[in-house]
Amino acid sequence: MSKVSRIFVNLCRFVVSPTLILSGYVKAIDPLGTQYKIQDYLSALSLDGIFPDWTTLGTSVLLSAIEFSLGIFLLFAIHRRLVTKLVLALMGVMTVISAWLWIANPISDCGCFGDAIVLTNGQTFAKNVVLLAASAVLYRHPLAMVRFISKTNQWIVINYTLLFVLLSSIYCLYDLPLFDFRPYHVGSDLRKGMEVPDSAAQPEFETTFILEKDGERREFSLADYPDSTWTFIDSRTVMVKEGYVPPIHDFSIETAEGDDITEDVLSDPSYTFLLISPHLENANDSDFGNIDQIYEYSQDNGYNFYCLTASGEGGIERWRELTGAEYPFCTTDATTLKTIIRSNPGLLLLHNGVVIRKWSHHFLPDATQLTGRLEDIETGQMPPDATAAKIIKILLWFALPLFALALADRLWAWTRLLKRKK
């Protein structure tokens, strides 16, 4: 095999591998988000309700682990023949799915990069075609990939990778995703997220009129609408061009009496606690004592506290009976609630429409953190941006050990080669 061909094979490897790693990791740290996307696919296939939640959640964790691990194995050229076959099979399936999405458009976003990078179905299909072609090259010439780890030590990379990605998913299930790419992240101003700029593109619609004359039915547009001798039968209007959609476009809060209090909540200059539960029937009720204490704290200090749910009156009454909840319940769209926080229930703290804090039900603030008014304590202040610190921790805990292992392995192999030459 020529040197140019080997370079091309390894270029294909460095295109496919990082894509799989990124795609797998952003799904691994948001297993509930990936589960929701899987359920969207099932709904599009009219299979919703057939599979219990634990199967879709398990599939979410397994799929992200496979994708991430295959990317790492490809990067290190581990089990080259087997891994390239698996990557080609994976990309073949993904390309078929993306072709279906592009043609039928049952789902607007494939979810291949979670909420981190949102692609149209056409962009997703084009991406997968390129990755499929690159995967075919790797499948055809697997041994042309340069090893970064010897056969003797590759078991370390395999086990460490699997352990890392699975523990990442478990941790993010217990707490919240390490990185929040959604428009309701800490620091976001919900009112600004709902604004539509004056210069934003507006949606365009086209209406077709069905008219009849002398037993003949024809379709007309507004431009060629005929005279009054034609009899109107029907009309249909379709969107021919989408307009600007703000990042937050479906957030509303409605009381049990039917009043919309969205603007009141978002414009409140004080603090507001929002207990988020898409479906109270499935909510974890083990921490209701902490929730009740936070509600009492909000009452004592004059802060608003609402529970936002998509459950009906039956689900709300059941929750009240289980937990003794006395706080008010409001209605919000279930999909919106699932987007706001990946915990059922979860807790949100707003200040003047800005998200100050988010908590999983496992890590709710307790009496030791709520020792005074929110204006005066750390809990009521915007936390420092921890994105850089999180990235550094990931590099220290995962990337750096693998890099050190690969470097030591290659130095050892080079030393042995020199000894053999001597």
Phi, psi and omega in degrees: 000134184289161180296321180297320180295320178296319178298318180296319179299316181288332173295318176300320179298318182279359170267313184288314186301306180298327179295316178294320180297312180296313181299316181292321185288316181295334175280326181294324182274001175223063184298327178291322177298319177294322177298317179299323180291321176299319178294328174297318178298316180297321178296321179295333179264009182060036180245010182292142180090348181281319183260131178294161185300325184293333179285320179289325177292317177298320177297321178301310181295317182294316181298314180294323179294319179296314183297312181296315183295318178298324177296317178293316180298322178293321179298319182270358181059051179265134182045060192304316181295312182294314184295318179294327175295316180294320179295317179297318178296316180299313181291329176297314179295315181297324180292320178297316179297316181292330176294318177298317179297320182294320183281310186271334180054049178285337180225135185285336182224127184290334181079018184294333176244029181058222177264000183290314180226118181257120180248151172287165179296326176293318177295321179297316180297316179298317178300314183291328176297316178296315180293325178295317178296317178295322178294324177296322177297317180294322178296324181287327183228062184294326184283354177281348179285130181286131179286140171251357180210143182282162178301327183297324187252001185292339177298330179294315179297317181300307184292321181293322179296311180298318179297316182297311186289323179290319178293327177298316179294318181296316180298316182288337172288321182286321179254239177228162178307140181301321179238131183253108182263003185274162184289359179254024182291162178301129181102348182279140175266109187295326179293318178294325179294342181263353183286146174246115181301150180298328182273003184293147178292137180264150178294147179245136183239152178231127182253132176249130181255135177254116183237162183226141176208127180053040178080000180255130177253134179221161178254138180229151171265176179294331183288328183243032180299129187280185182282182187286357178285347177270144180259130180289131179249309184196172175210157175217143182238129180232149177278122181260345179207125180284145176264188180291131177245117181296155181305322177247107186232001184223028181263119177209151181234121182238130180285171178297336179275357179092009180273137177272115183247019183304310182295323179297318181291315185286336180262003179293118181289348178267203182258149177223128173267131176240113173276121187253124176213103180306315180222110181296335179297332181254004185287148176282121184257013184286341183249025184296333178297316178295321180297316180297323179294321178294322178297316178297321178298317180295322178294318181295331185254004175079025178262148177284148178218122178229147170256121179259127182211161173255003180289153177278186183298326179296315179294323179292317180296321178298319180294320178297320180293322181288322191247347184071025184299134178244357182283157182287147178250137178232161183257133175218151181303138184297317180298320177298316180296322177294330179284324184298312183210139181268062177201141180228099001274166172227166184235135181239140175243119179253146172222110182057039177083001181255136178285117182265316183216155172222136180228138165287158180294345177280341186231043179291148178296140181249188185297332180287339179263338181253068186263358180197192178290148183299331179298337189248354184242165185297324183301330182270005181254153177295124180289153177295151179294119184256012183300312181298318180297321179294317179298318179297319179297319179296318179296320181289322185274336184237301186293314183296313177301320179292322178296316179296319178297314180297319180295314179296320180297316181291323177295320179295317179296320179294321179296317179296323179296318179296321179296320180293322179294323179292000000 
